[in-house]
């Protein structure tokens, strides 16, 4: 999966046959706030899950803590407890 980090628009993006899929973010200190998940007309849930996992791997490689603020991303963290270590101290989902 080829993920582009568009630093100007502060979003991770991938191009699919059905359009652009993005996760908007905000960086503060050593935390990345995942603020919006935009999938346009793409309804492929497996692609969404893989995209989120790859974005979390990018955050892990950059040694950032992840704060999900969008409902789809919060739901992902609830379903996938193995990514709990990426949450900053004091954040419970």
C-alpha positions in Angstrom: 0.0 0.0 0.0 1.5 3.3 -1.1 0.6 5.9 1.6 1.5 9.5 0.9 2.0 11.9 3.9 0.8 15.2 2.6 2.3 17.5 5.1 0.8 20.6 3.6 -2.7 19.4 4.1 -1.7 17.4 7.2 -3.2 14.1 6.0 -2.2 10.6 5.0 -3.7 9.6 1.7 -4.0 6.7 -0.7 -5.5 6.6 -4.2 -7.9 3.9 -5.1 -10.0 3.1 -8.1 -13.0 4.6 -6.3 -11.2 7.8 -5.2 -9.1 9.3 -2.5 -9.1 7.9 1.1 -7.6 10.2 3.7 -6.9 10.4 7.4 -6.3 14.0 8.6 -4.0 14.6 11.5 -2.6 17.2 13.8 0.9 17.0 15.4 1.5 18.4 18.9 4.8 17.6 20.6 5.2 13.8 20.5 1.5 13.1 19.8 -0.4 12.7 16.5 -4.1 13.4 16.7 -6.0 11.5 14.1 -8.9 13.9 13.6 -10.8 12.8 10.5 -11.3 9.7 8.3 -12.6 10.5 4.9 -13.3 7.6 2.5 -15.5 9.5 -0.1 -17.3 6.8 -2.2 -15.0 3.9 -1.1 -16.9 1.4 1.0 -14.2 -1.4 1.2 -13.9 -2.0 4.9 -10.8 -4.3 4.5 -9.0 -1.4 2.7 -10.0 1.0 5.5 -8.6 -1.4 8.1 -5.4 -1.9 6.2 -5.0 1.8 5.7 -5.5 2.5 9.4 -3.0 -0.2 10.4 -0.4 1.2 8.0 -0.9 4.7 9.3 -0.4 3.4 12.9 2.8 1.7 11.8 4.1 5.0 10.4 3.3 6.7 13.8 5.1 3.8 15.6 8.2 4.2 13.4 8.2 7.9 14.1 7.9 7.2 17.8 4.6 9.2 18.2 1.8 8.5 20.5 -1.6 8.3 18.8 -4.8 10.1 19.9 -7.8 9.1 17.9 -10.6 11.6 17.8 -12.7 10.4 14.9 -15.4 7.8 15.7 -14.2 5.3 13.1 -10.6 5.4 14.5 -11.8 5.1 18.1 -13.9 2.1 17.0 -10.8 0.6 15.4 -8.8 0.9 18.7 -11.6 -0.7 20.7 -11.7 -3.7 18.3 -7.9 -4.0 18.1 -6.4 -4.0 21.6 -2.9 -4.8 20.4 -2.5 -1.1 19.3 -3.2 0.1 22.8 0.5 0.7 23.5 0.3 3.6 20.9 -2.1 5.5 23.1 -0.5 8.1 25.4 -0.7 7.6 29.2 -4.1 8.5 30.6 -6.1 8.0 27.4 -8.5 5.1 27.7 -10.7 3.9 24.9 
